[in-house]
Amino acid sequence: MADPATPPDGSPAPLSSMKELVDAWMRFRAGEVVPCPNDGASLALSVDASAGVYRFVCTTCGTASSWFESGPTGSVEVRPLAAPPPPPE
């Protein structure tokens, strides 16, 4: 699934700002169900353990955040518009 890009109307892509991403991550870590900003369905956490990165993906419409890293304290470092490296062969 592709990373978010600016929608055709010029508005920012959902989950593309650091504020939105940190808010969703903190709510998710607290055990809350985080709704998709597009359709209100639940967001799932996609994990690439080999690269140590995460991203949120809507379970209905597929809206996805950028890949991000998080430490044990919950701090977030975004990898904007970057995909994790491919798995080793």
C-alpha positions in Angstrom: 0.0 0.0 0.0 1.4 3.4 -0.9 2.2 6.0 1.7 -0.1 9.0 1.9 0.2 11.8 -0.6 -1.5 15.1 -0.9 -5.1 14.5 -2.1 -6.1 16.1 -5.5 -8.0 18.9 -3.8 -4.8 20.1 -2.2 -5.8 19.4 1.4 -3.3 17.5 3.6 -3.6 13.7 3.6 -5.1 12.2 6.7 -2.6 11.2 9.4 0.1 13.1 7.6 0.9 15.7 10.3 3.1 14.9 13.2 0.4 16.1 15.6 -2.2 13.7 14.1 0.3 10.8 14.2 1.5 11.4 17.8 -2.2 11.8 18.9 -3.2 8.5 17.3 -0.1 6.7 18.7 -0.7 7.9 22.2 -4.4 6.9 22.1 -3.5 3.5 20.6 -0.9 2.9 23.3 -3.5 3.8 25.9 -5.7 1.0 24.6 -8.2 3.2 22.7 -9.8 2.3 19.4 -8.5 5.0 17.0 -10.9 5.9 14.2 -9.9 6.6 10.7 -10.1 10.3 9.9 -11.8 9.5 6.5 -14.5 7.0 7.4 -14.5 6.5 11.1 -13.6 2.8 10.9 -10.9 1.4 13.2 -7.2 1.9 12.4 -4.9 -1.2 12.6 -1.2 -1.0 13.4 1.0 -2.4 10.6 4.4 -3.5 11.9 7.6 -4.2 10.0 9.7 -5.7 12.7 12.8 -6.1 10.5 13.0 -2.4 10.0 11.6 -1.5 13.4 8.8 0.7 12.0 5.0 1.1 12.3 2.2 2.7 10.5 -1.6 3.0 10.9 -3.9 1.6 8.2 -7.6 1.9 8.1 -9.3 -1.5 8.2 -12.0 -0.3 5.7 -10.7 2.3 3.2 -6.9 1.6 3.4 -5.9 5.1 4.4 -2.4 4.8 5.8 0.0 7.0 7.8 3.7 7.4 7.0 6.0 4.8 8.5 7.3 5.8 12.0 9.5 4.6 14.8 8.7 4.7 18.5 10.9 4.1 21.5 9.8 2.6 24.8 8.7 6.1 26.1 6.3 6.5 23.2 8.3 9.2 21.4 7.6 9.2 17.7 10.0 9.8 14.8 8.3 9.9 11.4 9.8 8.6 8.2 7.7 10.7 5.8 6.9 9.1 2.5 9.4 6.4 3.0 8.8 2.7 2.9 10.8 0.3 5.0 13.7 -1.5 3.3 12.8 -4.7 1.5 13.5 -7.9 3.5 16.9 -9.5 3.0 17.1 -12.2 0.4 
